[in-house]
Amino acid sequence: MPNASLMLTDSGGIQEETTILGILCLTLRNNTERLITIRLRTNTLVGNKPKKCHKGIIRKRIPKYWDGKAAQRAVKVLLKKL
């Protein structure tokens, strides 16, 4: 996946992974539980209509805090509380 420029999927997990990796994602479903990927326009729902796929060229944005540093931020907060 890291070498892909576009991913077609029906997996919610893949929708998140492609967002983090900066890969465009087209989801072959009519809905998603990963709404942030839709709001950020890193993912487009195309349903089961292949003709909609060509409209799936979208800009990439990684959500704030999806940087793999949650543990460091949590430790920082805990240390301030102690």
Z-matrix of the N, CA and C atoms (Angstrom, degrees):
N
C 1 1.444
C 2 1.540 1 112.94
N 3 1.325 2 120.70 1 -37.88
C 4 1.466 3 119.57 2 -176.83
C 5 1.535 4 113.95 3 -58.08
N 6 1.318 5 118.57 4 -21.99
C 7 1.462 6 121.03 5 -179.65
C 8 1.522 7 113.14 6 -95.15
N 9 1.317 8 117.37 7 0.04
C 10 1.467 9 121.45 8 -178.43
C 11 1.529 10 110.34 9 -79.77
N 12 1.312 11 116.34 10 151.67
C 13 1.464 12 120.31 11 173.89
C 14 1.524 13 110.61 12 -107.03
N 15 1.327 14 116.38 13 -13.89
C 16 1.454 15 122.59 14 179.21
C 17 1.522 16 108.82 15 -152.95
N 18 1.323 17 116.53 16 140.27
C 19 1.456 18 120.65 17 179.83
C 20 1.520 19 109.41 18 -127.94
N 21 1.321 20 115.87 19 133.07
C 22 1.465 21 122.52 20 171.88
C 23 1.517 22 106.92 21 -105.15
N 24 1.335 23 117.78 22 130.59
C 25 1.456 24 119.91 23 -175.03
C 26 1.520 25 111.25 24 -153.88
N 27 1.330 26 115.00 25 165.28
C 28 1.460 27 120.70 26 166.24
C 29 1.524 28 108.92 27 -123.48
N 30 1.322 29 117.09 28 11.47
C 31 1.461 30 123.58 29 -176.17
C 32 1.527 31 112.09 30 -97.65
N 33 1.329 32 116.08 31 128.93
C 34 1.464 33 120.56 32 176.25
C 35 1.508 34 112.62 33 -63.16
N 36 1.319 35 116.94 34 -39.84
C 37 1.463 36 120.47 35 179.64
C 38 1.518 37 112.29 36 -62.46
N 39 1.321 38 116.54 37 -40.53
C 40 1.465 39 120.83 38 178.29
C 41 1.527 40 109.97 39 -64.31
N 42 1.322 41 117.82 40 -35.32
C 43 1.468 42 120.87 41 177.73
C 44 1.525 43 110.37 42 -58.34
N 45 1.325 44 117.41 43 -42.38
C 46 1.464 45 121.59 44 178.35
C 47 1.523 46 111.28 45 -69.88
N 48 1.320 47 116.29 46 -45.17
C 49 1.463 48 120.05 47 -177.95
C 50 1.523 49 111.52 48 -61.34
N 51 1.324 50 117.55 49 -42.82
C 52 1.460 51 119.29 50 179.98
C 53 1.526 52 110.77 51 -65.94
N 54 1.328 53 117.53 52 -34.02
C 55 1.461 54 120.80 53 177.01
C 56 1.522 55 109.98 54 -62.17
N 57 1.321 56 116.86 55 -46.73
C 58 1.469 57 121.03 56 -179.73
C 59 1.525 58 111.18 57 -64.04
N 60 1.333 59 116.86 58 -39.10
C 61 1.461 60 121.26 59 -177.73
C 62 1.530 61 112.93 60 -82.09
N 63 1.323 62 117.64 61 -6.52
C 64 1.458 63 120.55 62 179.97
C 65 1.514 64 113.38 63 74.81
N 66 1.336 65 116.48 64 29.35
C 67 1.463 66 122.04 65 -179.25
C 68 1.524 67 108.22 66 -104.08
N 69 1.310 68 117.07 67 133.21
C 70 1.462 69 120.55 68 177.25
C 71 1.525 70 109.75 69 -62.81
N 72 1.324 71 116.85 70 140.94
C 73 1.457 72 121.32 71 -177.17
C 74 1.528 73 110.61 72 -129.97
N 75 1.313 74 116.10 73 131.53
C 76 1.458 75 122.76 74 172.06
C 77 1.516 76 107.00 75 -115.08
N 78 1.326 77 116.74 76 120.71
C 79 1.452 78 121.39 77 -176.18
C 80 1.523 79 109.96 78 -100.19
N 81 1.315 80 114.68 79 122.50
C 82 1.461 81 122.42 80 -176.23
C 83 1.528 82 110.51 81 -86.13
N 84 1.329 83 114.60 82 57.30
C 85 1.460 84 122.99 83 178.23
C 86 1.521 85 107.89 84 -145.60
N 87 1.323 86 116.29 85 167.57
C 88 1.461 87 120.56 86 177.63
C 89 1.522 88 113.02 87 -95.33
N 90 1.335 89 117.24 88 -6.63
C 91 1.456 90 121.31 89 179.27
C 92 1.522 91 109.01 90 -151.20
N 93 1.325 92 115.43 91 168.73
C 94 1.458 93 120.96 92 178.40
C 95 1.515 94 109.84 93 -151.53
N 96 1.309 95 115.69 94 147.41
C 97 1.461 96 120.83 95 173.10
C 98 1.528 97 110.43 96 -88.96
N 99 1.317 98 117.53 97 -4.78
C 100 1.478 99 123.31 98 -179.92
C 101 1.531 100 109.03 99 -102.43
N 102 1.330 101 116.61 100 63.50
C 103 1.463 102 121.57 101 -173.80
C 104 1.521 103 113.61 102 -62.15
N 105 1.326 104 117.69 103 -29.04
C 106 1.465 105 119.21 104 -179.81
C 107 1.529 106 111.33 105 -61.22
N 108 1.333 107 117.52 106 -32.15
C 109 1.461 108 119.53 107 179.57
C 110 1.523 109 111.00 108 -68.50
N 111 1.325 110 117.11 109 -28.12
C 112 1.470 111 121.70 110 176.37
C 113 1.520 112 109.55 111 -75.98
N 114 1.348 113 116.25 112 -46.08
C 115 1.467 114 120.58 113 -179.65
C 116 1.520 115 111.47 114 -59.96
N 117 1.318 116 116.93 115 -38.29
C 118 1.466 117 121.16 116 -179.46
C 119 1.527 118 112.97 117 -81.83
N 120 1.308 119 115.50 118 -5.49
C 121 1.463 120 122.96 119 178.92
C 122 1.534 121 113.03 120 62.23
N 123 1.318 122 116.46 121 31.51
C 124 1.462 123 121.02 122 172.17
C 125 1.521 124 110.09 123 -93.07
N 126 1.316 125 116.19 124 -8.23
C 127 1.460 126 123.10 125 -175.63
C 128 1.535 127 108.21 126 -141.72
N 129 1.308 128 116.16 127 140.45
C 130 1.457 129 121.31 128 176.83
C 131 1.520 130 109.32 129 -128.11
N 132 1.323 131 115.85 130 129.31
C 133 1.462 132 120.47 131 174.65
C 134 1.529 133 108.12 132 -78.85
N 135 1.311 134 116.71 133 122.97
C 136 1.467 135 120.04 134 178.88
C 137 1.519 136 112.03 135 -115.26
N 138 1.324 137 116.94 136 1.93
C 139 1.461 138 120.69 137 178.13
C 140 1.516 139 111.48 138 60.33
N 141 1.298 140 115.45 139 -147.58
C 142 1.464 141 119.71 140 -179.31
C 143 1.525 142 111.20 141 -106.54
N 144 1.321 143 116.32 142 26.02
C 145 1.457 144 122.53 143 179.88
C 146 1.530 145 109.65 144 -107.80
N 147 1.310 146 118.13 145 98.76
C 148 1.470 147 121.14 146 -177.44
C 149 1.529 148 114.04 147 -55.02
N 150 1.332 149 118.11 148 -29.18
C 151 1.464 150 120.33 149 -179.41
C 152 1.525 151 112.22 150 -64.43
N 153 1.341 152 117.48 151 -22.74
C 154 1.459 153 120.95 152 179.09
C 155 1.529 154 112.02 153 -74.85
N 156 1.310 155 117.94 154 -17.17
C 157 1.464 156 120.92 155 -176.68
C 158 1.521 157 112.74 156 -60.52
N 159 1.320 158 117.69 157 -35.05
C 160 1.464 159 119.31 158 -177.66
C 161 1.523 160 111.90 159 -66.54
N 162 1.331 161 117.79 160 -19.86
C 163 1.461 162 121.26 161 177.40
C 164 1.526 163 111.61 162 -84.80
N 165 1.306 164 117.03 163 2.12
C 166 1.455 165 120.90 164 -173.54
C 167 1.510 166 115.93 165 -86.53
N 168 1.303 167 119.34 166 13.54
C 169 1.461 168 120.01 167 176.63
C 170 1.523 169 106.72 168 -78.33
N 171 1.321 170 116.18 169 112.87
C 172 1.453 171 122.61 170 -171.78
C 173 1.513 172 110.19 171 -133.14
N 174 1.313 173 117.06 172 159.18
C 175 1.464 174 118.74 173 179.84
C 176 1.523 175 110.59 174 -82.77
N 177 1.322 176 115.06 175 154.45
C 178 1.461 177 121.47 176 -175.92
C 179 1.526 178 110.72 177 -97.25
N 180 1.342 179 116.18 178 138.33
C 181 1.456 180 123.23 179 170.31
C 182 1.514 181 107.97 180 -150.02
N 183 1.308 182 116.39 181 135.67
C 184 1.464 183 120.80 182 176.99
C 185 1.527 184 107.26 183 -98.01
N 186 1.344 185 117.79 184 130.69
C 187 1.461 186 120.69 185 -179.33
C 188 1.529 187 112.11 186 -60.42
N 189 1.315 188 115.03 187 146.66
C 190 1.456 189 121.54 188 175.99
C 191 1.527 190 108.57 189 -55.99
N 192 1.290 191 117.07 190 137.50
C 193 1.465 192 125.88 191 178.97
C 194 1.522 193 114.34 192 75.93
N 195 1.327 194 120.43 193 4.68
C 196 1.471 195 121.95 194 174.15
C 197 1.522 196 108.37 195 -92.31
N 198 1.311 197 116.27 196 47.52
C 199 1.461 198 120.75 197 -173.55
C 200 1.527 199 113.59 198 -109.38
N 201 1.330 200 117.17 199 6.40
C 202 1.464 201 120.05 200 179.54
C 203 1.524 202 113.83 201 77.35
N 204 1.318 203 117.62 202 14.32
C 205 1.469 204 121.10 203 -176.65
C 206 1.522 205 112.97 204 -116.02
N 207 1.329 206 117.34 205 25.87
C 208 1.465 207 121.24 206 -178.72
C 209 1.524 208 111.35 207 -61.75
N 210 1.319 209 117.43 208 -40.57
C 211 1.472 210 120.50 209 -178.57
C 212 1.524 211 110.87 210 -62.76
N 213 1.327 212 117.35 211 -43.87
C 214 1.470 213 120.11 212 179.05
C 215 1.530 214 111.20 213 -62.49
N 216 1.335 215 116.87 214 -40.41
C 217 1.464 216 119.41 215 178.62
C 218 1.525 217 110.65 216 -66.95
N 219 1.316 218 117.83 217 -39.19
C 220 1.469 219 121.47 218 179.64
C 221 1.532 220 110.47 219 -64.12
N 222 1.315 221 116.97 220 -43.53
C 223 1.471 222 120.77 221 178.75
C 224 1.521 223 110.24 222 -61.99
N 225 1.322 224 116.50 223 -41.81
C 226 1.464 225 120.98 224 179.76
C 227 1.528 226 110.99 225 -59.88
N 228 1.334 227 116.65 226 -44.17
C 229 1.473 228 121.73 227 178.92
C 230 1.529 229 109.76 228 -64.74
N 231 1.326 230 117.05 229 -44.50
C 232 1.470 231 120.59 230 -179.39
C 233 1.528 232 111.68 231 -63.36
N 234 1.312 233 116.87 232 -41.21
C 235 1.460 234 119.86 233 179.28
C 236 1.526 235 111.68 234 -64.85
N 237 1.318 236 117.81 235 -35.01
C 238 1.464 237 120.70 236 177.07
C 239 1.525 238 110.26 237 -65.80
N 240 1.322 239 117.65 238 -34.90
C 241 1.459 240 122.12 239 -177.99
C 242 1.520 241 112.42 240 -74.16
N 243 1.334 242 115.80 241 -25.12
C 244 1.471 243 119.15 242 -177.92
C 245 1.470 244 109.78 243 -81.37
